Amino acid sequence: MNKVVNSPEYGSQAKYYLGFMAYEGDDYKQATKYFDEVSGEEKYKEKLSYYQADMNFKLGNFQKAIDLGEKAMDKSSALEKSELYKIIGESYFNLKQYEKSIPYLVQYKGKKGRWNNTDFYQLGYAYYKQNDFENAISQFNKIIGGKDFVAQNAYYHLGESYLKLDKKQEALNAFKNASEMDFETSIQEDASLNYAKLSYDIGNSYQNVPSILIAFLKKYPNHASKSEVEKLLIDSYISSKNYKEALVLLEKNKSSENRVAYQKVTFYRGLELYTDGKYQEAATLFEKSIDEAKEAKFTARATFWKGETEYVLEDFKNAVLHYKQFLGLAQAKETPEYKTVITILPTLISS
């Protein structure tokens, strides 16, 4: 070919085929050089637009790829049209013009009639960016067996799409999958946060909620949402009646927003210690609950139980004092301890 490239008779054909060989070999600079030299000849125009559209797409010249692809569409074969739909659609996608990308991406037939995971992801993401979450979910769910960057992104945006439709269980499953992949650490981190928060919100059949929240805090100790997750952990301990662990965490995080929880946990942990016969430790926690004084009902109940611990420790004087203080609190009558005090206090005073 090179021997006849300057031939008046065969030069144009030689340049076309040299350009084609360079194109097939991914040498787009050389291919562009030869194609440009024959672009003015009518018999090569039909094919050149297709090749040039593809080359410009691969070189990142997306708008030019779109323009050339549109130009080549009418004169291309069915197979070439399918590829052009992909070139134009993905070019719009890369330009973040998602609405324009969708009509082209849906017409792509795939390699040998089959779509790959990237094809499904791009169409799904384009729908996602248009807030068409049902169609986004449909495409993301077609990604099967993926263990790569594309699959991780798809699972993450699948979770986001389910959340937008308030399908929290499905979202939790998707975020779990995304959080278990480390191809992009920022996505893994955000998916882990969503997985932890949803686990707290709706429960989790895979593992207990506190362990999920603890795992997140251990893996991301400096995360911007650390205090939020710690609060969820405290609440999950309280809801599961694990007051011992809740108290450990609260002692380390005595923020103003945790004061109500601290009053409740010191009270309930005090009850556990009282039941176990550890009266002095229980008394200390009841005192802390009283001192916090954020919710009147718990202040009243802690006052009663402070009196109870003093009673069993035979400190009757202070026991009577706390029983009387209890009766003087407005919330006392609304507590389960009220009937006990009005029954035993007269006896204690007389004795």
Disulfide bonds with the S-S distance in Angstrom:
none
